[in-house]
Amino acid sequence: MKIAFSPCPNDTFVFHALVHGLVPGAPEFDVTFADIDITNGLAASGRGPDVLKISFAALPWVLEEYALLPCGGALGRGCGPLVLTAGGIAGPQELSGRKVAVPSERSTAYLLFRLWAAAHIPGGIGEIIVMPFDEIMPAVQNGTIDAGLVIHEARFTYPAYGLHLLADLGNWWETDTGLPIPLGAIIARRSLDLEALSGWIRESVRYAWQHPEASAEFVRSHAQEMAPEVTEAHIGLYVNDFTENLGADGYAAVHALLDRAAREGIVPAVNPELLSFK
């Protein structure tokens, strides 16, 4: 079975047991490591693998072919994307007409940014520039762009660049809705045994929690230059109860995000029945 997920610590931690034959009854997996912007494109192309991690924001384009699984993904509280500046911008309204860098135009981070901007920047952003997420903070720092939308470990490292937090979009979303932030979804082809697959992924999550040392080298080998303490914080933030089971709050958050985005014309409207696991 083919699977694709990112080399980020939360994904390698969650899927370590599954792809190393440590989950009883699970088949052998052929793994592709790819940033979520790439997996979003793979899913939308119709040529994607059997199972993959994508942005919740990309779901409306793939739900006919793929089902949303109730486990393995990334939702949470206090883990949303940040809008950063190099200083000199006092409030959101001052982003009107400015250049803002984002990591992807079909990411949950960008979707949240669009919803937030619609409510806080009456004049609209001047120019959106897509660039790899690891290039965004240096570009803000050197003044190439006026603000940057950052994700992942940038939550922990942006002070080292001397950057200022203009908005925490996770805090905004949680305050506005009372719901967790849906970031990364696990999807699988509808032709598969989704019940069994979900069970294997859930067992992989539980194995990771019960044997954190088992995945340590696998996680470290794919974490690039991330410091050990940042890796640990990353896993602690993004692997939580929602990873084991979306639950009522998780599904409510997904519905709220996609419904709001559809009303703003950012994504196509979704048939709610397609979001159901059954």
HUQUIBEL-V525803 format. One record per residue. N is the residue number from 1. RES is the residue in one letter. D_FIRST is the distance of its C-alpha to the first C-alpha in Angstrom with 1 decimal. Layout:
n=N res=RES d_first=D_FIRST
n=N res=RES d_first=D_FIRST
This chain:
n=1 res=M d_first=0.0
n=2 res=K d_first=3.8
n=3 res=I d_first=6.6
n=4 res=A d_first=10.3
n=5 res=F d_first=13.3
n=6 res=S d_first=16.8
n=7 res=P d_first=18.5
n=8 res=C d_first=21.0
n=9 res=P d_first=21.9
n=10 res=N d_first=21.0
n=11 res=D d_first=17.3
n=12 res=T d_first=17.1
n=13 res=F d_first=19.1
n=14 res=V d_first=17.1
n=15 res=F d_first=13.6
n=16 res=H d_first=15.1
n=17 res=A d_first=14.8
n=18 res=L d_first=11.2
n=19 res=V d_first=10.0
n=20 res=H d_first=12.9
n=21 res=G d_first=12.4
n=22 res=L d_first=15.3
n=23 res=V d_first=14.2
n=24 res=P d_first=15.2
n=25 res=G d_first=13.1
n=26 res=A d_first=9.7
n=27 res=P d_first=6.9
n=28 res=E d_first=6.3
n=29 res=F d_first=4.9
n=30 res=D d_first=6.1
n=31 res=V d_first=8.7
n=32 res=T d_first=11.2
n=33 res=F d_first=14.4
n=34 res=A d_first=16.5
n=35 res=D d_first=19.5
n=36 res=I d_first=19.2
n=37 res=D d_first=21.5
n=38 res=I d_first=18.9
n=39 res=T d_first=16.0
n=40 res=N d_first=18.7
n=41 res=G d_first=19.3
n=42 res=L d_first=15.7
n=43 res=A d_first=15.4
n=44 res=A d_first=18.9
n=45 res=S d_first=18.5
n=46 res=G d_first=16.1
n=47 res=R d_first=14.0
n=48 res=G d_first=11.8
n=49 res=P d_first=8.0
n=50 res=D d_first=6.4
n=51 res=V d_first=8.0
n=52 res=L d_first=11.0
n=53 res=K d_first=14.4
n=54 res=I d_first=17.4
n=55 res=S d_first=21.1
n=56 res=F d_first=22.5
n=57 res=A d_first=24.9
n=58 res=A d_first=22.3
n=59 res=L d_first=21.3
n=60 res=P d_first=24.0
n=61 res=W d_first=22.6
n=62 res=V d_first=19.1
n=63 res=L d_first=19.6
n=64 res=E d_first=20.0
n=65 res=E d_first=16.4
n=66 res=Y d_first=14.8
n=67 res=A d_first=15.9
n=68 res=L d_first=17.2
n=69 res=L d_first=15.9
n=70 res=P d_first=18.9
n=71 res=C d_first=17.8
n=72 res=G d_first=16.5
n=73 res=G d_first=18.6
n=74 res=A d_first=21.9
n=75 res=L d_first=25.1
n=76 res=G d_first=28.4
n=77 res=R d_first=32.1
n=78 res=G d_first=33.9
n=79 res=C d_first=30.8
n=80 res=G d_first=31.5
n=81 res=P d_first=32.0
n=82 res=L d_first=35.5
n=83 res=V d_first=38.0
n=84 res=L d_first=39.9
n=85 res=T d_first=43.1
n=86 res=A d_first=45.3
n=87 res=G d_first=48.2
n=88 res=G d_first=50.9
n=89 res=I d_first=49.0
n=90 res=A d_first=50.5
n=91 res=G d_first=48.4
n=92 res=P d_first=45.7
n=93 res=Q d_first=48.4
n=94 res=E d_first=49.1
n=95 res=L d_first=45.6
n=96 res=S d_first=47.1
n=97 res=G d_first=47.0
n=98 res=R d_first=45.3
n=99 res=K d_first=42.2
n=100 res=V d_first=39.1
n=101 res=A d_first=35.9
n=102 res=V d_first=32.6
n=103 res=P d_first=29.1
n=104 res=S d_first=27.6
n=105 res=E d_first=28.9
n=106 res=R d_first=25.9
n=107 res=S d_first=25.5
n=108 res=T d_first=26.7
n=109 res=A d_first=29.3
n=110 res=Y d_first=30.8
n=111 res=L d_first=30.8
n=112 res=L d_first=32.7
n=113 res=F d_first=34.9
n=114 res=R d_first=35.8
n=115 res=L d_first=36.6
n=116 res=W d_first=38.7
n=117 res=A d_first=40.4
n=118 res=A d_first=41.4
n=119 res=A d_first=43.3
n=120 res=H d_first=44.8
n=121 res=I d_first=45.4
n=122 res=P d_first=47.7
n=123 res=G d_first=48.2
n=124 res=G d_first=44.5
n=125 res=I d_first=42.7
n=126 res=G d_first=44.2
n=127 res=E d_first=41.1
n=128 res=I d_first=37.4
n=129 res=I d_first=35.9
n=130 res=V d_first=32.2
n=131 res=M d_first=31.5
n=132 res=P d_first=28.9
n=133 res=F d_first=29.4
n=134 res=D d_first=30.6
n=135 res=E d_first=33.4
n=136 res=I d_first=34.8
n=137 res=M d_first=36.9
n=138 res=P d_first=38.7
n=139 res=A d_first=39.4
n=140 res=V d_first=41.0
n=141 res=Q d_first=42.8
n=142 res=N d_first=44.4
n=143 res=G d_first=45.3
n=144 res=T d_first=43.2
n=145 res=I d_first=42.0
n=146 res=D d_first=43.8
n=147 res=A d_first=40.9
n=148 res=G d_first=37.2
n=149 res=L d_first=34.5
n=150 res=V d_first=32.4
n=151 res=I d_first=29.4
n=152 res=H d_first=27.6
n=153 res=E d_first=29.8
n=154 res=A d_first=32.6
n=155 res=R d_first=33.8
n=156 res=F d_first=34.9
n=157 res=T d_first=36.1
n=158 res=Y d_first=38.0
n=159 res=P d_first=41.4
n=160 res=A d_first=41.2
n=161 res=Y d_first=41.4
n=162 res=G d_first=44.5
n=163 res=L d_first=42.9
n=164 res=H d_first=44.0
n=165 res=L d_first=42.0
n=166 res=L d_first=43.0
n=167 res=A d_first=40.7
n=168 res=D d_first=37.9
n=169 res=L d_first=36.0
n=170 res=G d_first=34.3
n=171 res=N d_first=37.8
n=172 res=W d_first=38.9
n=173 res=W d_first=36.0
n=174 res=E d_first=36.5
n=175 res=T d_first=40.3
n=176 res=D d_first=40.1
n=177 res=T d_first=37.6
n=178 res=G d_first=37.5
n=179 res=L d_first=33.7
n=180 res=P d_first=31.0
n=181 res=I d_first=29.4
n=182 res=P d_first=26.0
n=183 res=L d_first=24.4
n=184 res=G d_first=20.6
n=185 res=A d_first=18.3
n=186 res=I d_first=14.7
n=187 res=I d_first=13.4
n=188 res=A d_first=10.7
n=189 res=R d_first=11.0
n=190 res=R d_first=13.7
n=191 res=S d_first=12.5
n=192 res=L d_first=10.0
n=193 res=D d_first=11.8
n=194 res=L d_first=12.9
n=195 res=E d_first=15.3
n=196 res=A d_first=13.0
n=197 res=L d_first=10.6
n=198 res=S d_first=13.8
n=199 res=G d_first=15.2
n=200 res=W d_first=12.6
n=201 res=I d_first=13.2
n=202 res=R d_first=16.9
n=203 res=E d_first=17.0
n=204 res=S d_first=15.6
n=205 res=V d_first=18.4
n=206 res=R d_first=21.0
n=207 res=Y d_first=20.2
n=208 res=A d_first=20.7
n=209 res=W d_first=24.0
n=210 res=Q d_first=25.1
n=211 res=H d_first=24.4
n=212 res=P d_first=24.8
n=213 res=E d_first=25.9
n=214 res=A d_first=22.6
n=215 res=S d_first=20.8
n=216 res=A d_first=24.0
n=217 res=E d_first=23.5
n=218 res=F d_first=19.9
n=219 res=V d_first=21.3
n=220 res=R d_first=24.4
n=221 res=S d_first=22.8
n=222 res=H d_first=21.1
n=223 res=A d_first=24.1
n=224 res=Q d_first=26.1
n=225 res=E d_first=29.7
n=226 res=M d_first=29.5
n=227 res=A d_first=32.2
n=228 res=P d_first=31.2
n=229 res=E d_first=33.1
n=230 res=V d_first=31.4
n=231 res=T d_first=27.9
n=232 res=E d_first=29.1
n=233 res=A d_first=30.6
n=234 res=H d_first=27.5
n=235 res=I d_first=25.4
n=236 res=G d_first=28.3
n=237 res=L d_first=28.6
n=238 res=Y d_first=25.2
n=239 res=V d_first=23.6
n=240 res=N d_first=25.7
n=241 res=D d_first=26.0
n=242 res=F d_first=24.4
n=243 res=T d_first=21.1
n=244 res=E d_first=21.1
n=245 res=N d_first=22.3
n=246 res=L d_first=23.5
n=247 res=G d_first=26.4
n=248 res=A d_first=29.3
n=249 res=D d_first=30.3
n=250 res=G d_first=26.8
n=251 res=Y d_first=26.5
n=252 res=A d_first=30.2
n=253 res=A d_first=29.6
n=254 res=V d_first=26.8
n=255 res=H d_first=29.1
n=256 res=A d_first=32.1
n=257 res=L d_first=30.5
n=258 res=L d_first=29.3
n=259 res=D d_first=32.5
n=260 res=R d_first=34.7
n=261 res=A d_first=32.8
n=262 res=A d_first=33.2
n=263 res=R d_first=36.9
n=264 res=E d_first=37.3
n=265 res=G d_first=35.7
n=266 res=I d_first=33.0
n=267 res=V d_first=30.0
n=268 res=P d_first=29.9
n=269 res=A d_first=30.7
n=270 res=V d_first=27.8
n=271 res=N d_first=28.0
n=272 res=P d_first=27.9
n=273 res=E d_first=26.3
n=274 res=L d_first=23.1
n=275 res=L d_first=22.9
n=276 res=S d_first=23.0
n=277 res=F d_first=20.0
n=278 res=K d_first=21.4
